[in-house]
Amino acid sequence: MKLYQTFLSPFPTRVRLILYAKGIDIPFVEPPGIHDRSGKGDYLKINPLGRVPTLELDDGRTLPESEVICEYLEDMYPTPTLRPADPWARAQVRLIARLCDFYLVMAMVPLFTASGISRKKWDYDKIDSALAEVKRSLDYIEHYIGTSGYAVGSSLSQADGALAPQLMLAFEWAPKLFDRPSPESQLPKLSAYWKAIKKDPIADRVIRETYDAISAAQQQVPKDKQI
Ligand SMILES: N[C@@H](CCC(=O)N[C@@H](CS)C(=O)NCC(=O)O)C(=O)O
């Protein structure tokens, strides 16, 4: 197997968390044109969506979409599991992942778009309304988030893979980039979660990889777009 991915994107991060937790050591390949406009070339034959991640099996079959890949890995390599056995806990894992994908990620999209253009062209009305939408989506997650150091229950699950990288962007990356206060102080349960999840070695590893990728990308950005 191999994983087409980048360290900058939160979606492959979710898959890496599962791979690391299960001890599955596979090569990572960075396709062209994911975080720039250089063109995606033959990668579109591997994944017609042109997005990361894609899991490629040894027989050449390919699978896009982070959640689908995580479920496949869980089915193929069930131990150690990142999917709780209890149906209610399992539903909570899926709920947190869905709230991230359907609400938080969608709210972040205008911010990702703004980050790719010169800050002289930023429309702060649009940025502030996107940040308000991000806060609203975090309120939904605040309602359901676990209080034992993990998104659900007291061990690492697929919900942490979905949430932790997105939370880093919402609590740290976006406020710093757009010079706005972090929503963290208004979200006590999520704030406690954010502090606690970094104590898990696997979660900490993927969070650090994301910090490193952001800081490497920052070095490449023209001065007028830098944080
Ligand atoms: N729903 C997809 C989202 C994947 C996604 O949007 N990946 C971004 C990386 S941040 C991407 O590859 N963007 C490239 C592009 O849109 O051209 C998943 O969960 O895998």
The ligand as a MOL file (V3000), in Angstrom:
LIG
                    3D

  0  0  0     0  0            999 V3000
M  V30 BEGIN CTAB
M  V30 COUNTS 20 19 0 0 0
M  V30 BEGIN ATOM
M  V30 1 N -13.6370 15.0470 1.7460 0
M  V30 2 C -12.2490 14.8830 1.3910 0
M  V30 3 C -11.5660 16.2390 1.3910 0
M  V30 4 C -10.1590 16.1530 0.8150 0
M  V30 5 C -9.6120 17.5300 0.4820 0
M  V30 6 O -10.3710 18.4870 0.2630 0
M  V30 7 N -8.2860 17.6390 0.4150 0
M  V30 8 C -7.6760 18.9020 0.0400 0
M  V30 9 C -6.4340 19.1220 0.8750 0
M  V30 10 S -6.6320 20.3610 2.0740 0
M  V30 11 C -7.1830 18.8250 -1.3810 0
M  V30 12 O -6.6460 17.8160 -1.7830 0
M  V30 13 N -7.3260 19.9140 -2.1250 0
M  V30 14 C -6.7890 19.9970 -3.4510 0
M  V30 15 C -7.7040 20.7010 -4.3860 0
M  V30 16 O -8.8630 20.9210 -4.0400 0
M  V30 17 O -7.2550 21.0330 -5.4800 0
M  V30 18 C -11.5820 13.9130 2.3610 0
M  V30 19 O -12.0520 13.8040 3.4900 0
M  V30 20 O -10.6170 13.2250 1.9660 0
M  V30 END ATOM
M  V30 BEGIN BOND
M  V30 1 1 1 2
M  V30 2 1 2 3
M  V30 3 1 2 18
M  V30 4 1 3 4
M  V30 5 1 4 5
M  V30 6 2 5 6
M  V30 7 1 5 7
M  V30 8 1 7 8
M  V30 9 1 8 9
M  V30 10 1 8 11
M  V30 11 1 9 10
M  V30 12 2 11 12
M  V30 13 1 11 13
M  V30 14 1 13 14
M  V30 15 1 14 15
M  V30 16 2 15 16
M  V30 17 1 15 17
M  V30 18 2 18 19
M  V30 19 1 18 20
M  V30 END BOND
M  V30 END CTAB
M  END
